[in-house]
Amino acid sequence: MDRFDAMQAFARVVESGSFTKAAHTLHMSRTTVTQLVQQLEARLRVKLLHRTTRTVKVTADGAAYYERVVRLLADMDDAETSLSSASATPRGHLRVDVPSPLARLILIPALPAFHAQYPDIQLDLGVSDRVVDMVGDNVDCVVRGGTLTNPALIARHVGDLALHVYAAPSYLQRAGMPEHPQVLEGGHHHYTVGFLWARTGKPLPFSMRRGAEQVQAQGRYVCAVDDGNAYLAAGLAGMGVLWLPEYMAGPHVASGELVPLFEDWTMDPMPLYVAYPPQRHVSAKLRVFMDWVVGLMAVHAPVAGH
């Protein structure tokens, strides 16, 4: 039995709650992971996991051992990356999930420079607006906008996305120019494009201010989507009014494909975070990736007040 492999397999089973998920993220067979954990239990002469046909739960002894294993694995990683050559060139596999518009417009165009600086980092980039099972999917970190709903995650505030309201000329020709945000609500002939937030599956209202006046506008929609690129495409097609970060809208405003609305109204910016699980060790490769995202957002969407 390779004790390192066995400890890594045990830790991943605890984190994912599944032998199958652990095997997938470790690129091993389920049988191998099961055997490694069984051999570890035999060596320690203690039961680490309660197994049923549907669930895997850690025992009290297993929980105590897990805490030590996580620290030990982190120390081993630190020992490797503390070597001068490893510190100078972080290496390894990094799994990241980011919103689709941010990936398309900001992160991916900048990746050649990141690769040139860190050629030994292999990046698996999940591009989605879905809720990610960071442990079960073995994701090292996510980049997300808005309020983080999982307080267990460790989050780093990396930017603030300026928001504004837009519509396509084809929509405005059909529905007319809305003079006040309130006309987007029921009883009027204006529509919005709905964005279905992953954590609720429902569109959220947006707050707009003009002096002492404040309006909560959500609007009626005939089309709602759950992906940022599809949301923009629906707006460009004239399906309704959009709330967009300026980095997404800017090129389309310049080309005349989108028209800014309510320009004397303001909206609170959307905070952008890099988040990772509390048990996930911040390796050298993860640290340089997060620092790279911070640098990118300092150019494209700096934290308010900085």
C-alpha positions as CSV (number, residue, x, y, z in Angstrom):
1,M,0.0,0.0,0.0
2,D,1.3,3.4,-0.9
3,R,0.4,5.4,2.2
4,F,0.3,8.7,0.4
5,D,-2.2,7.4,-2.2
6,A,-4.2,5.8,0.6
7,M,-4.4,9.1,2.6
8,Q,-5.2,11.1,-0.5
9,A,-8.0,8.6,-1.4
10,F,-9.4,8.7,2.1
11,A,-9.4,12.5,2.2
12,R,-11.1,12.8,-1.1
13,V,-13.8,10.3,-0.1
14,V,-14.5,12.3,3.1
15,E,-14.7,15.5,1.1
16,S,-16.9,14.2,-1.7
17,G,-19.0,11.8,0.4
18,S,-18.6,9.2,-2.4
19,F,-16.1,6.5,-3.4
20,T,-17.2,7.0,-7.0
21,K,-16.7,10.8,-7.0
22,A,-13.3,10.4,-5.3
23,A,-12.2,7.9,-7.9
24,H,-13.2,10.2,-10.7
25,T,-11.3,13.2,-9.3
26,L,-8.2,11.0,-8.6
27,H,-8.4,9.3,-12.0
28,M,-8.5,5.9,-10.3
29,S,-11.0,3.1,-10.5
30,R,-13.6,2.9,-7.7
31,T,-12.2,-0.5,-6.8
32,T,-8.7,1.0,-6.3
33,V,-10.0,3.7,-4.0
34,T,-12.0,1.2,-2.0
35,Q,-9.0,-1.0,-1.6
36,L,-6.7,1.9,-0.5
37,V,-9.2,3.0,2.2
38,Q,-9.6,-0.6,3.4
39,Q,-5.9,-1.1,3.5
40,L,-5.5,2.1,5.5
41,E,-8.2,1.0,8.0
42,A,-6.4,-2.3,8.3
43,R,-3.1,-0.6,9.0
44,L,-4.6,1.7,11.5
45,R,-6.8,-1.0,13.0
46,V,-9.7,1.5,13.2
47,K,-12.9,2.1,11.2
48,L,-12.6,5.4,9.4
49,L,-15.9,5.4,7.3
50,H,-19.4,4.1,7.7
51,R,-20.6,2.7,4.4
52,T,-24.1,1.9,3.2
53,T,-25.4,1.2,-0.3
54,R,-26.3,4.9,-0.6
55,T,-24.1,7.0,1.7
56,V,-20.6,7.2,3.1
57,K,-20.1,9.0,6.4
58,V,-17.0,9.6,8.4
59,T,-16.7,8.0,11.9
60,A,-15.5,10.0,14.9
61,D,-12.0,8.4,14.6
62,G,-12.1,9.0,10.9
63,A,-12.9,12.7,11.4
64,A,-10.0,13.2,13.7
65,Y,-7.7,11.3,11.4
66,Y,-9.0,13.4,8.4
67,E,-7.9,16.6,10.1
68,R,-4.4,15.3,10.5
69,V,-4.3,13.9,7.0
70,V,-5.3,17.2,5.4
71,R,-2.5,19.1,7.3
72,L,0.0,16.4,6.4
73,L,-0.9,16.5,2.7
74,A,-0.7,20.3,2.8
75,D,2.7,20.1,4.4
76,M,3.9,17.7,1.8
77,D,2.7,20.0,-1.0
78,D,4.5,22.9,0.8
79,A,7.7,20.9,1.0
80,E,7.7,20.3,-2.7
81,T,6.8,23.9,-3.7
82,S,9.3,25.4,-1.2
83,L,12.1,24.1,-3.4
84,S,13.7,27.0,-5.3
85,S,12.9,25.5,-8.7
86,A,9.3,24.7,-7.7
87,S,8.7,28.1,-6.2
88,A,10.0,29.8,-9.3
89,T,7.8,27.8,-11.6
90,P,4.5,26.6,-10.0
91,R,3.3,23.5,-11.7
92,G,0.5,21.0,-11.8
93,H,-3.2,20.6,-12.6
94,L,-5.5,23.5,-11.7
95,R,-9.3,23.2,-11.9
96,V,-11.3,26.5,-12.1
97,D,-14.9,27.4,-12.9
98,V,-15.7,30.9,-14.1
99,P,-18.8,32.6,-15.6
100,S,-19.1,32.3,-19.3
101,P,-18.9,36.0,-20.3
102,L,-16.0,36.7,-18.0
103,A,-14.1,33.7,-19.5
104,R,-14.9,34.7,-23.1
105,L,-14.2,38.5,-22.8
106,I,-11.5,38.8,-20.1
107,L,-9.9,35.6,-18.9
108,I,-9.4,33.6,-22.0
109,P,-7.9,36.5,-24.1
110,A,-5.4,37.0,-21.3
111,L,-4.5,33.3,-20.9
112,P,-1.5,33.3,-23.4
113,A,0.3,35.7,-21.1
114,F,-0.5,33.6,-18.0
115,H,0.8,30.5,-19.8
116,A,3.9,32.3,-20.9
117,Q,4.6,33.1,-17.2
118,Y,3.6,29.7,-15.8
119,P,4.1,27.2,-18.6
120,D,3.9,24.2,-16.2
121,I,0.4,24.9,-14.9
122,Q,-2.2,22.8,-16.7
123,L,-5.6,24.7,-16.5
124,D,-9.0,22.9,-16.7
125,L,-11.4,25.8,-17.1
126,G,-15.1,25.1,-16.5
127,V,-17.1,27.8,-18.1
128,S,-20.6,28.1,-16.6
129,D,-23.0,30.1,-14.4
130,R,-24.1,26.9,-12.5
131,V,-23.6,26.1,-8.9
132,V,-20.5,24.0,-8.7
133,D,-19.9,21.2,-6.2
134,M,-16.4,22.3,-5.5
135,V,-15.5,19.2,-3.4
136,G,-17.4,16.6,-5.4
137,D,-16.1,18.0,-8.7
138,N,-12.6,18.5,-7.4
139,V,-12.6,22.2,-8.3
140,D,-9.8,24.2,-6.8
141,C,-11.5,27.6,-7.0
142,V,-14.4,29.4,-8.7
143,V,-14.8,33.0,-9.9
144,R,-18.3,34.3,-9.2
145,G,-20.2,37.6,-9.2
146,G,-22.9,38.6,-6.7
147,T,-23.4,37.6,-3.1
148,L,-21.8,34.3,-2.1
149,T,-24.4,32.1,-0.4
150,N,-22.1,29.5,1.0
151,P,-20.4,31.0,4.2
152,A,-18.1,28.0,4.4
153,L,-16.1,29.1,1.3
154,I,-13.0,31.2,1.7
155,A,-13.6,34.2,-0.6
156,R,-11.3,36.9,-1.9
157,H,-12.9,40.1,-3.2
158,V,-11.2,40.7,-6.6
159,G,-13.3,43.3,-8.4
160,D,-16.5,45.2,-8.7
161,L,-18.5,45.0,-11.9
162,A,-20.2,48.3,-12.9
163,L,-23.8,47.7,-14.0
164,H,-26.1,49.6,-16.3
165,V,-29.3,49.1,-18.2
166,Y,-29.4,48.6,-22.0
167,A,-31.7,47.6,-24.9
168,A,-31.2,46.8,-28.6
169,P,-32.4,49.4,-31.1
170,S,-34.8,46.8,-32.6
171,Y,-36.5,46.5,-29.2
172,L,-36.7,50.3,-28.7
173,Q,-38.2,50.7,-32.2
174,R,-40.9,48.2,-31.3
175,A,-41.6,49.1,-27.6
176,G,-40.5,52.8,-27.4
177,M,-37.9,54.4,-25.2
178,P,-38.7,53.7,-21.5
179,E,-38.6,57.0,-19.6
180,H,-38.5,55.6,-16.0
181,P,-37.4,52.2,-14.5
182,Q,-40.9,51.8,-13.1
183,V,-42.4,51.2,-16.5
184,L,-40.5,47.9,-16.7
185,E,-42.9,46.5,-14.1
186,G,-46.3,45.0,-14.7
187,G,-49.0,46.9,-16.5
188,H,-46.8,48.3,-19.2
189,H,-45.8,47.1,-22.6
190,H,-42.0,46.8,-21.8
191,Y,-40.2,43.6,-21.2
192,T,-36.9,42.5,-19.7
193,V,-34.7,39.5,-20.5
194,G,-34.8,37.3,-17.4
195,F,-31.6,35.8,-15.9
196,L,-32.2,32.7,-13.8
197,W,-29.7,32.7,-11.0
198,A,-28.3,29.3,-10.3
199,R,-28.9,29.4,-6.5
200,T,-32.6,30.2,-6.8
201,G,-33.7,29.4,-10.4
202,K,-35.5,32.7,-10.5
203,P,-34.8,36.2,-11.8
204,L,-33.8,38.8,-9.1
205,P,-34.8,42.4,-9.0
206,F,-32.2,45.2,-9.4
207,S,-32.2,48.3,-7.4
208,M,-31.7,51.7,-9.1
209,R,-31.2,55.1,-7.5
210,R,-31.5,58.7,-8.7
211,G,-30.9,61.1,-5.8
212,A,-33.4,60.2,-3.1
213,E,-35.5,58.1,-5.4
214,Q,-35.1,54.3,-5.4
215,V,-36.8,51.7,-7.6
216,Q,-36.7,47.9,-7.4
217,A,-37.1,46.8,-11.0
218,Q,-37.5,43.2,-12.1
219,G,-39.9,43.4,-15.0
220,R,-41.9,40.9,-17.0
221,Y,-40.0,38.7,-19.4
222,V,-40.9,36.5,-22.3
223,C,-37.5,34.8,-22.3
224,A,-35.3,33.9,-19.3
225,V,-31.9,32.1,-19.5
226,D,-29.3,30.8,-17.1
227,D,-26.2,31.7,-19.0
228,G,-24.5,35.1,-19.3
229,N,-23.7,34.7,-23.0
230,A,-27.2,33.6,-23.8
231,Y,-28.6,36.5,-21.8
232,L,-26.6,39.0,-23.9
233,A,-27.6,37.3,-27.1
234,A,-31.3,37.5,-26.2
235,G,-30.9,41.2,-25.5
236,L,-29.1,41.8,-28.8
237,A,-31.9,40.0,-30.5
238,G,-34.4,42.5,-29.1
239,M,-36.1,40.2,-26.6
240,G,-36.1,42.9,-23.8
241,V,-34.2,45.3,-21.5
242,L,-30.9,44.0,-20.0
243,W,-29.0,44.7,-16.8
244,L,-25.3,44.2,-17.9
245,P,-21.8,44.7,-16.5
246,E,-20.1,47.5,-18.5
247,Y,-17.4,45.1,-19.7
248,M,-20.0,43.0,-21.5
249,A,-22.0,45.9,-22.9
250,G,-19.2,48.2,-24.0
251,P,-18.3,46.8,-27.4
252,H,-22.0,46.5,-28.3
253,V,-22.7,50.1,-27.3
254,A,-19.7,51.3,-29.4
255,S,-21.1,49.4,-32.4
256,G,-24.6,50.7,-31.9
257,E,-26.0,47.2,-31.1
258,L,-27.1,48.3,-27.6
259,V,-28.4,51.7,-26.3
260,P,-27.8,52.7,-22.7
261,L,-31.0,53.5,-20.8
262,F,-31.8,55.6,-17.6
263,E,-28.4,57.2,-17.8
264,D,-29.2,59.5,-14.8
265,W,-29.8,56.5,-12.6
266,T,-27.2,54.4,-10.8
267,M,-26.9,50.8,-9.7
268,D,-24.7,49.2,-7.0
269,P,-21.8,47.4,-8.6
270,M,-21.7,43.6,-8.5
271,P,-18.8,42.3,-6.4
272,L,-16.6,39.6,-8.0
273,Y,-15.0,36.9,-5.9
274,V,-12.5,34.1,-6.1
275,A,-13.6,31.4,-3.7
276,Y,-12.2,28.0,-2.6
277,P,-13.2,25.3,-0.1
278,P,-11.8,25.8,3.4
279,Q,-10.1,22.4,3.4
280,R,-8.4,23.1,0.0
281,H,-4.7,23.9,0.5
282,V,-3.7,27.1,-1.2
283,S,-0.9,25.7,-3.4
284,A,1.6,27.8,-5.3
285,K,-0.3,27.2,-8.5
286,L,-3.6,28.3,-7.0
287,R,-2.0,31.4,-5.4
288,V,-0.5,32.6,-8.6
289,F,-3.8,32.1,-10.5
290,M,-5.7,34.1,-7.9
291,D,-3.1,36.9,-8.0
292,W,-3.4,36.9,-11.8
293,V,-7.2,37.3,-11.6
294,V,-6.7,40.2,-9.2
295,G,-4.4,41.9,-11.6
296,L,-6.8,41.4,-14.5
297,M,-9.7,42.8,-12.6
298,A,-7.7,45.8,-11.4
299,V,-7.7,46.7,-15.1
300,H,-11.2,45.7,-16.1
301,A,-13.3,46.1,-12.9
302,P,-11.3,47.4,-10.0
303,V,-12.6,47.1,-6.4
304,A,-14.6,50.2,-5.6
305,G,-12.6,52.7,-3.7
306,H,-9.2,51.2,-4.7
